[in-house]
Amino acid sequence: MGPGGIATIIAASSLAVIAIAIAYTIIRLSRTIDEITKTIAMVNSPIKSISNAGKSLETLIKKFTNSTESFFDENPLAMKAATAVVSAAKRKKKGKKKSKAKG
């Protein structure tokens, strides 16, 4: 075996070490990516349930709004009574503010 044969063995060994290092790095990287994927899925699951709760709440508010609108449309006397209650409450608030300002 001459100097060319020894150089070939050294080059092949070096190439094998480099290939093993690259394979090890790829395996570690794939495990890290798997952990990141699991973590993202774990974080996203509560966000999805919050989103679903928001959609349910939005649907409930729409139903409530539609029912109150239809109630007030069908009962104009109820609308007048609600207006009177709101205006009385506003007047009561103004009276409290004026008395606090004087005192």
C-alpha positions as CSV (number, residue, x, y, z in Angstrom):
1,M,0.0,0.0,0.0
2,G,1.5,3.2,-1.1
3,P,1.0,6.8,-0.1
4,G,-2.0,7.2,-2.4
5,G,-3.8,4.3,-0.8
6,I,-3.3,5.7,2.7
7,A,-4.5,9.1,1.5
8,T,-7.6,7.4,0.0
9,I,-8.3,5.7,3.4
10,I,-7.9,9.0,5.3
11,A,-10.2,10.8,2.8
12,A,-12.8,8.0,3.0
13,S,-12.7,8.0,6.8
14,S,-13.1,11.8,6.9
15,L,-16.0,11.6,4.5
16,A,-17.6,8.9,6.7
17,V,-17.2,11.1,9.8
18,I,-18.7,14.1,8.0
19,A,-21.6,11.9,6.8
20,I,-22.3,10.7,10.4
21,A,-22.1,14.2,11.8
22,I,-24.6,15.4,9.1
23,A,-26.9,12.5,9.8
24,Y,-26.8,13.1,13.6
25,T,-27.6,16.8,13.0
26,I,-30.5,16.0,10.8
27,I,-32.0,13.5,13.3
28,R,-31.7,16.1,16.1
29,L,-33.2,18.7,13.9
30,S,-36.2,16.5,13.0
31,R,-36.8,15.7,16.8
32,T,-36.7,19.5,17.5
33,I,-39.2,20.1,14.7
34,D,-41.5,17.4,16.1
35,E,-41.3,19.0,19.6
36,I,-42.1,22.4,18.1
37,T,-45.0,21.0,16.2
38,K,-46.4,19.4,19.4
39,T,-46.0,22.6,21.3
40,I,-47.7,24.6,18.7
41,A,-50.6,22.1,18.6
42,M,-50.9,22.3,22.4
43,V,-50.9,26.1,22.3
44,N,-53.4,26.3,19.4
45,S,-56.0,24.0,21.0
46,P,-57.1,26.5,23.7
47,I,-57.1,29.2,21.1
48,K,-59.5,27.2,19.0
49,S,-61.9,26.7,21.9
50,I,-61.7,30.4,22.7
51,S,-62.6,31.1,19.1
52,N,-65.5,28.7,19.2
53,A,-66.7,30.3,22.5
54,G,-66.5,33.7,20.8
55,K,-68.5,32.5,17.8
56,S,-71.1,31.1,20.2
57,L,-71.3,34.3,22.1
58,E,-71.6,36.3,18.9
59,T,-74.5,34.0,17.8
60,L,-76.2,34.4,21.2
61,I,-75.9,38.3,21.0
62,K,-77.4,38.2,17.5
63,K,-80.3,36.1,18.7
64,F,-80.8,38.4,21.7
65,T,-80.6,41.6,19.5
66,N,-83.1,40.1,17.0
67,S,-85.6,39.1,19.7
68,T,-85.4,42.5,21.4
69,E,-85.8,44.3,18.1
70,S,-88.8,42.2,17.2
71,F,-90.3,42.8,20.7
72,F,-89.9,46.5,20.5
73,D,-91.2,46.6,16.9
74,E,-94.3,44.6,17.8
75,N,-94.9,46.6,21.1
76,P,-94.4,50.3,20.6
77,L,-95.7,51.0,24.2
78,A,-92.8,48.9,25.5
79,M,-90.4,51.1,23.5
80,K,-91.9,54.3,25.1
81,A,-91.7,52.8,28.6
82,A,-88.0,51.8,28.0
83,T,-87.3,55.3,26.8
84,A,-88.9,56.8,29.9
85,V,-86.9,54.5,32.2
86,V,-83.6,55.5,30.5
87,S,-84.4,59.2,30.6
88,A,-85.3,59.0,34.3
89,A,-82.1,57.2,35.1
90,K,-80.1,59.9,33.2
91,R,-81.9,62.6,35.2
92,K,-81.2,60.8,38.4
93,K,-77.5,60.6,37.6
94,K,-77.4,64.3,36.7
95,G,-79.0,65.2,40.0
96,K,-76.4,63.2,42.0
97,K,-73.6,64.9,40.1
98,K,-74.9,68.3,40.8
99,S,-75.4,67.6,44.5
100,K,-71.8,66.2,44.8
101,A,-70.5,69.4,43.0
102,K,-72.3,71.6,45.5
103,G,-71.2,69.6,48.6
